[in-house]
Amino acid sequence: MEIQETESLSMPASTSNTGGLHTKLASPDPVRCEDFITFVRDYSGAPFTFLHCDFPYGIKLDKSAQGNSDSWGGYADDEPTYWKLCECLALNLDKLMMPYSHLMFWCSSNFTILHKTLQFFSTKAPSLDFNPTPLIWHKTDNKGILPDPKRGPRHVYETALFASRGDRLIAQSVSDTYGAPKGDAKHQSEKSEPMLRYFFRMFIDDSTSVLDPTCGSGSALCAALDLGASRICGLEINAQWAADANARIRKHRILRSINP
Protein backbone atom coordinates (compact mmCIF):
# COMPACT_ATOMS: atom_id res chain seq x y z
CA MET A 1 0.00 0.00 0.00
CA GLU A 2 1.42 3.39 -0.94
CA ILE A 3 -0.17 6.50 0.49
CA GLN A 4 -0.43 9.41 -1.90
CA GLU A 5 1.32 12.42 -0.43
CA THR A 6 -1.16 14.95 0.93
CA GLU A 7 0.23 18.46 0.97
CA SER A 8 -1.26 21.31 2.93
CA LEU A 9 -3.20 23.50 0.48
CA SER A 10 -0.97 22.54 -2.42
CA MET A 11 -2.33 19.16 -3.44
CA PRO A 12 -4.03 18.27 -6.68
CA ALA A 13 -7.38 19.94 -6.22
CA SER A 14 -10.70 20.71 -7.77
CA THR A 15 -11.95 24.29 -7.76
CA SER A 16 -15.41 25.47 -6.83
CA ASN A 17 -16.90 28.96 -7.03
CA THR A 18 -18.74 29.98 -3.86
CA GLY A 19 -19.87 33.56 -3.44
CA GLY A 20 -17.28 34.75 -5.93
CA LEU A 21 -14.44 33.00 -4.08
CA HIS A 22 -12.54 30.25 -5.84
CA THR A 23 -11.86 27.69 -3.13
CA LYS A 24 -9.48 24.79 -3.66
CA LEU A 25 -10.86 21.57 -2.27
CA ALA A 26 -7.94 19.34 -1.31
CA SER A 27 -8.19 15.61 -1.95
CA PRO A 28 -7.82 12.77 -1.28
CA ASP A 29 -8.97 12.68 2.33
CA PRO A 30 -5.96 12.10 4.61
CA VAL A 31 -7.68 9.91 7.24
CA ARG A 32 -8.01 6.22 6.48
CA CYS A 33 -10.43 3.95 8.33
CA GLU A 34 -7.85 1.32 9.12
CA ASP A 35 -6.17 -0.53 11.96
CA PHE A 36 -2.58 0.62 12.64
CA ILE A 37 -1.16 -2.89 12.56
CA THR A 38 -2.82 -3.69 9.22
CA PHE A 39 -1.69 -0.36 7.80
CA VAL A 40 1.94 -0.95 8.77
CA ARG A 41 1.94 -4.46 7.30
CA ASP A 42 0.93 -3.17 3.86
CA TYR A 43 2.54 0.28 3.84
CA SER A 44 5.20 0.97 1.19
CA GLY A 45 5.19 4.75 0.99
CA ALA A 46 7.76 7.27 2.20
CA PRO A 47 8.57 7.33 5.94
CA PHE A 48 7.46 10.31 8.01
CA THR A 49 9.45 12.90 9.94
CA PHE A 50 6.91 13.18 12.79
CA LEU A 51 4.70 10.56 14.42
CA HIS A 52 1.98 11.55 16.88
CA CYS A 53 0.77 8.51 18.85
CA ASP A 54 -2.02 8.17 21.37
CA PHE A 55 -2.21 4.44 22.04
CA PRO A 56 -4.94 3.77 24.64
CA TYR A 57 -4.06 2.35 28.03
CA GLY A 58 -3.75 3.46 31.60
CA ILE A 59 -6.21 6.34 31.99
CA LYS A 60 -9.08 3.94 32.80
CA LEU A 61 -11.26 5.41 30.08
CA ASP A 62 -13.12 2.11 29.89
CA LYS A 63 -13.95 2.36 33.63
CA SER A 64 -15.29 5.90 33.44
CA ALA A 65 -19.01 6.58 33.21
CA GLN A 66 -18.36 9.97 31.60
CA GLY A 67 -19.25 11.00 28.09
CA ASN A 68 -19.71 8.45 25.34
CA SER A 69 -17.95 5.37 26.66
CA ASP A 70 -20.34 2.96 24.98
CA SER A 71 -20.35 4.64 21.59
CA TRP A 72 -16.74 5.78 21.35
CA GLY A 73 -15.42 2.60 19.77
CA GLY A 74 -11.82 2.02 18.71
CA TYR A 75 -9.10 0.15 20.54
CA ALA A 76 -9.74 -1.32 23.97
CA ASP A 77 -8.12 0.53 26.87
CA ASP A 78 -6.21 -2.51 28.11
CA GLU A 79 -2.62 -3.57 28.60
CA PRO A 80 -2.33 -6.30 25.91
CA THR A 81 -3.63 -3.95 23.22
CA TYR A 82 -1.24 -1.20 24.30
CA TRP A 83 1.86 -3.39 24.14
CA LYS A 84 0.75 -4.90 20.85
CA LEU A 85 0.59 -1.41 19.31
CA CYS A 86 3.93 -0.43 20.89
CA GLU A 87 5.51 -3.60 19.51
CA CYS A 88 4.21 -2.81 16.03
CA LEU A 89 5.67 0.69 16.21
CA ALA A 90 9.05 -0.48 17.52
CA LEU A 91 9.44 -3.22 14.90
CA ASN A 92 8.57 -0.91 12.01
CA LEU A 93 10.48 2.28 12.80
CA ASP A 94 12.46 2.15 9.54
CA LYS A 95 9.24 1.83 7.56
CA LEU A 96 7.41 4.59 9.46
CA MET A 97 10.07 7.09 10.53
CA MET A 98 12.82 8.84 8.64
CA PRO A 99 16.36 8.41 10.02
CA TYR A 100 16.02 12.00 11.31
CA SER A 101 12.56 12.38 12.83
CA HIS A 102 10.50 13.02 15.96
CA LEU A 103 7.95 11.04 17.96
CA MET A 104 5.35 12.50 20.34
CA PHE A 105 3.83 9.70 22.38
CA TRP A 106 0.93 10.21 24.79
CA CYS A 107 1.36 7.96 27.79
CA SER A 108 -0.47 7.47 31.07
CA SER A 109 0.99 9.60 33.87
CA ASN A 110 0.95 6.48 36.06
CA PHE A 111 4.61 6.14 37.06
CA THR A 112 4.63 2.38 36.53
CA ILE A 113 3.30 2.63 32.97
CA LEU A 114 5.65 5.50 32.12
CA HIS A 115 8.63 3.54 33.40
CA LYS A 116 7.64 0.34 31.59
CA THR A 117 7.05 2.26 28.36
CA LEU A 118 10.48 3.91 28.46
CA GLN A 119 12.10 0.58 29.30
CA PHE A 120 10.27 -1.09 26.42
CA PHE A 121 11.40 1.43 23.82
CA SER A 122 14.97 1.56 25.13
CA THR A 123 15.17 -2.18 24.47
CA LYS A 124 13.00 -2.56 21.37
CA ALA A 125 13.72 0.78 19.66
CA PRO A 126 17.11 2.08 20.84
CA SER A 127 17.32 4.57 17.96
CA LEU A 128 14.65 6.66 19.76
CA ASP A 129 16.22 9.11 22.19
CA PHE A 130 13.50 10.10 24.69
CA ASN A 131 13.56 13.40 26.51
CA PRO A 132 13.81 12.67 30.27
CA THR A 133 10.79 14.80 31.18
CA PRO A 134 7.31 14.67 29.60
CA LEU A 135 5.11 17.34 28.10
CA ILE A 136 2.05 18.11 30.25
CA TRP A 137 -1.39 19.27 29.15
CA HIS A 138 -3.45 20.73 32.02
CA LYS A 139 -7.17 20.69 31.22
CA THR A 140 -8.19 24.08 32.50
CA ASP A 141 -11.93 23.35 32.33
CA ASN A 142 -11.47 20.49 34.83
CA LYS A 143 -12.89 17.96 32.35
CA GLY A 144 -10.80 14.97 33.25
CA ILE A 145 -11.31 11.30 33.94
CA LEU A 146 -12.85 10.28 37.27
CA PRO A 147 -12.49 6.48 37.28
CA ASP A 148 -13.37 5.95 40.96
CA PRO A 149 -14.92 8.93 42.81
CA LYS A 150 -14.84 6.96 46.08
CA ARG A 151 -11.09 6.37 46.05
CA GLY A 152 -9.30 9.03 44.05
CA PRO A 153 -9.29 12.48 42.47
CA ARG A 154 -10.35 13.62 39.06
CA HIS A 155 -7.37 13.39 36.70
CA VAL A 156 -7.15 16.67 34.78
CA TYR A 157 -3.77 16.50 33.09
CA GLU A 158 -2.18 14.30 30.45
CA THR A 159 1.44 13.53 29.71
CA ALA A 160 3.27 12.98 26.45
CA LEU A 161 6.74 11.55 25.99
CA PHE A 162 8.76 12.78 23.05
CA ALA A 163 11.81 11.43 21.31
CA SER A 164 14.16 12.25 18.49
CA ARG A 165 15.58 9.79 16.01
CA GLY A 166 19.00 10.62 14.59
CA ASP A 167 19.23 13.67 16.87
CA ARG A 168 16.76 15.64 14.74
CA LEU A 169 16.70 19.19 16.11
CA ILE A 170 13.44 20.85 17.13
CA ALA A 171 12.01 23.69 15.10
CA GLN A 172 11.28 25.93 18.10
CA SER A 173 11.56 25.65 21.88
CA VAL A 174 8.37 25.99 23.95
CA SER A 175 7.43 25.43 27.60
CA ASP A 176 6.79 21.83 28.61
CA THR A 177 3.41 22.59 30.21
CA TYR A 178 0.35 24.07 28.51
CA GLY A 179 -3.08 24.84 29.89
CA ALA A 180 -6.12 24.56 27.63
CA PRO A 181 -9.70 23.34 28.06
CA LYS A 182 -10.71 19.98 26.71
CA GLY A 183 -13.85 21.57 25.32
CA ASP A 184 -17.10 19.88 24.32
CA ALA A 185 -15.76 17.35 21.83
CA LYS A 186 -17.79 14.16 21.58
CA HIS A 187 -14.65 12.04 21.23
CA GLN A 188 -13.49 11.23 24.76
CA SER A 189 -9.79 11.06 23.88
CA GLU A 190 -9.67 14.18 21.72
CA LYS A 191 -6.67 16.37 22.35
CA SER A 192 -7.11 20.13 22.40
CA GLU A 193 -6.19 21.61 19.03
CA PRO A 194 -4.60 24.79 20.54
CA MET A 195 -2.55 22.62 22.90
CA LEU A 196 -1.37 20.38 20.05
CA ARG A 197 -0.53 23.39 17.91
CA TYR A 198 1.53 24.77 20.80
CA PHE A 199 3.59 21.62 21.38
CA PHE A 200 3.79 20.84 17.65
CA ARG A 201 5.72 24.08 17.16
CA MET A 202 8.73 22.09 18.37
CA PHE A 203 8.38 19.44 15.68
CA ILE A 204 6.51 20.76 12.64
CA ASP A 205 7.40 23.18 9.91
CA ASP A 206 6.87 23.22 6.15
CA SER A 207 9.28 20.30 5.67
CA THR A 208 7.47 17.96 8.08
CA SER A 209 5.49 14.88 7.10
CA VAL A 210 3.06 13.69 9.78
CA LEU A 211 1.53 10.32 10.63
CA ASP A 212 -1.11 10.03 13.36
CA PRO A 213 -1.97 6.30 13.72
CA THR A 214 -4.86 6.84 16.16
CA CYS A 215 -6.12 10.20 14.96
CA GLY A 216 -9.67 10.15 16.39
CA SER A 217 -11.40 13.41 15.53
CA GLY A 218 -8.47 14.77 13.49
CA SER A 219 -7.44 17.62 15.82
CA ALA A 220 -3.74 16.75 15.50
CA LEU A 221 -3.85 16.80 11.71
CA CYS A 222 -5.61 20.18 11.73
CA ALA A 223 -2.92 21.53 14.08
CA ALA A 224 -0.23 20.14 11.76
CA LEU A 225 -1.80 21.88 8.76
CA ASP A 226 -1.82 25.19 10.64
CA LEU A 227 1.94 24.85 11.10
CA GLY A 228 2.52 24.16 7.41
CA ALA A 229 3.12 20.38 7.43
CA SER A 230 3.92 19.21 3.90
CA ARG A 231 2.20 15.82 4.21
CA ILE A 232 -0.37 14.39 6.62
CA CYS A 233 -1.82 10.94 7.09
CA GLY A 234 -4.16 9.68 9.81
CA LEU A 235 -5.59 6.30 10.80
CA GLU A 236 -8.83 5.76 12.70
CA ILE A 237 -10.37 2.35 13.28
CA ASN A 238 -13.90 3.71 13.86
CA ALA A 239 -15.58 4.46 10.52
CA GLN A 240 -17.76 7.29 11.84
CA TRP A 241 -14.85 9.06 13.50
CA ALA A 242 -12.74 8.66 10.36
CA ALA A 243 -15.51 10.24 8.28
CA ASP A 244 -15.96 13.04 10.81
CA ALA A 245 -12.21 13.69 10.91
CA ASN A 246 -12.03 13.98 7.13
CA ALA A 247 -14.98 16.36 7.12
CA ARG A 248 -13.29 18.47 9.78
CA ILE A 249 -10.03 18.60 7.84
CA ARG A 250 -11.81 19.53 4.60
CA LYS A 251 -13.56 22.40 6.40
CA HIS A 252 -10.28 23.42 8.02
CA ARG A 253 -8.51 23.57 4.66
CA ILE A 254 -11.28 25.66 3.12
CA LEU A 255 -11.18 28.16 6.00
CA ARG A 256 -7.40 28.37 5.75
CA SER A 257 -7.56 29.00 2.01
CA ILE A 258 -10.03 31.84 2.55
CA ASN A 259 -8.21 33.28 5.58
CA PRO A 260 -4.57 32.24 5.20
N, C-alpha and C positions, 0 to 999 in steps of 0.2 A: 504494500500500500504506500503510495507516495502522496503526501499532502501538498496541494497547490499552495504556493506562497501567497499569503494574504497581507497586502501592504496597506498601512493606514492611509486612506483617502487617495491612494495612487494606484489602485488595482484596476484591472479591466472592469469597466463599468458601463451600465446603461444610463441614459440621461432622460430625465422627465422634466416637464415644464409645469411648475406649480406657482401660481400667482406671479408670473413673470420671472421667477427665479429658476435657473437651470440647476437642478440638484443631482449630483452623481450618486447613484445607488450602488454601493460596493457589493460585490459578490465574488466567490460563493460565501455562504455563511461560514464563520470560523469555528462554530461549536458543533462537534459531532456527538451523536447519541451513541456512545460506545464505552465499553469497559476498558480501563487503563491497561490491564494485562493483555487483553485481546489486541488492543491498538499497538502496543509495543511489539508483540509477536509478529505483526504484519507490516510494521512501519519501515519504509525504505527511503524516506525523504532526508533533507538536510537536518543535522542536529541543531539545537537551540542554544542561545547564549544565556537564557534565563528561564529557570523552572520555578513555578509557584505551586507548592503542594500543600494540600489540606486533607491529609488522610485521616479518617475518623477513628478516634479511640481515646478514651481517658477523660472526657468531659462529662460522661454519664448522660449524654443527650437522650439515649434510649430509656433512661430511668426517669426523665423529667416529664411532668404532666403539662409543661408549658407549650403554647403554640400549636404547631401542626405535626406532632410526633407521628401520628398514624398515617398521615398523607404525604409526609416528606419524601419517603422512598430513598433509594440510593444504597450505599454500602452500609452494612451493619456496624454499629459502634462497639466492636468487640476486639479482643486482643489478636486472635488468629487472623482476622481480616487485615488488621493494621500491619502485622509483620509480613503477611503475604505481599501487600502492596510495597512495603519497604524493600523486601527481597527483590521484587521485580525492578524497582528503581535502581538498586545497587548493581544488579547483574547487567543492566542495560545502559549504564552511563555513557559508554562510547557511542551508542546509537542515539541517545537522547540529548546529550550535552556536548557542546564544543569543548576542545581542550582548554580554552580560556572562557569560563562561564561562571554564572552565579546560581545558587539555589536558595530560595526562601521557603522554609519548611515549618508550617504551623504544628506545634506539638503541645500536648497537655502540660500544664504547669506543675503537675504532680512530679515531685523530685525523682521518684523511682522511675517513672516513664521517661523523663528527660535523660536521666543517666543511662538507662538501657538503650535509648535511641542513639545517643552519642557513642556508646560502646559498640553498638551494632554497626554504625557507619564507619567507625574507625577501623573495624575489622573487615567489613565487606566492601567498603568503598573508600580506601585510604587516600585516593586522589582528591577527596573533598576535605578542605581545610575549614573547619567550623569556627566561627567567632566564639570566644569563651562565654560571652553574655548574650542573652536573648533580646529580641525586640519585644516591647510590651504595648498592647493596645488596651487602654482603660476605657470601658464603656460608660461614658459620662451620663447616660440616661438611666443607669442602674438596671438595664435589661440584660441580666445574666442568667446563668443556669442555677436553679435551686433544686438539686437532686434529692435532698433529704432535709426538709425544714425543721425536723425534730433534732437533728444531730450536727448541723453545720450551717455555715453562712452561704449567702448568695455569692456566686463566683462571677465577678464583673470585670475580669481582665483576661486577656489571652496572650500567649507567648508564641513567638516564632523564632526558630533557629535560622541562622543563615551561614552559608559557606561559599567559598570561592574554589574554583577548580583552575589550576595553572596560575594561581596568584593573579587572577583578573582584578584590576583595580576598580573601585567604585566610581560612579560618575559624579557623585556629590555626597558630602557628609551631612547627616541629619542627626537629631537627637534620637536616643533609643527608646523613648517612651512617647506615645501620642494619645491624646484624649479625644474621643469622638463618639457620638451616640450610635447605637446599633440601628436605630430607626425602626420603621414599621414594616420591614421586609417580611414577606411570607415565608421565605426560606430560612429555617432556623440557623443554619451555619453561615449565612451570608456575612461577609466581611464588609465593613464600612468603606465605601469608595473613596471618600476623602482621606481616610487613614491609609489605605493601600497606595493612593497616589503619593502621599507623604513619604512612606517608606520606600516605594518604588523609585523615588528620585535617586536613591543610591545605586540602582541597578539598571535603569532603563534610560536610553537615549535613542536617537534616530538610527542607531546601528544595531539595536537589540531585537532579537527574535524570541518570542515568548511562548512557552507551553504551560497550560494550566490543566493538569490531568483530572482534577475534580472541581470543575469550574462553577457548578451550581447555577446561580443567577447571572453570572457573567460580569460581576462588579470588577474583578481583577483585570479582565480584558478591556473593559471600558477605561479603567485607570491607566493601563498600558498604552492605549490609543492616545489618551490625553498627553502622554509624555513622548509621543512620537515613535513608538515601537514600529519597526519596519515589517514585522511579521507576527501574527498571533494565531494560536490554535488552542482550542479548549475541548475537553472531554467531559461529558455528563451522562451518567448511566440512566437517569430518569428522563423519559422522552418529553414530558411536559416541561420540565425545567430546561432542557436543551432548546426546545422551541421558544420558550420565554426568553432565554438568554440571547438567542439569535435576534429576536425581535427587539430586545433592548439595545443590542449593539448596532443594529440597523438604524434605529432611531438616534442613537448617540452619534453615529457617523453623519447623519443628515444634519443634526444640529451643529456639529463641528464644521461642516462645510458651509453652513449659512453664517455661523458666527465663529470664524477661526480664531 
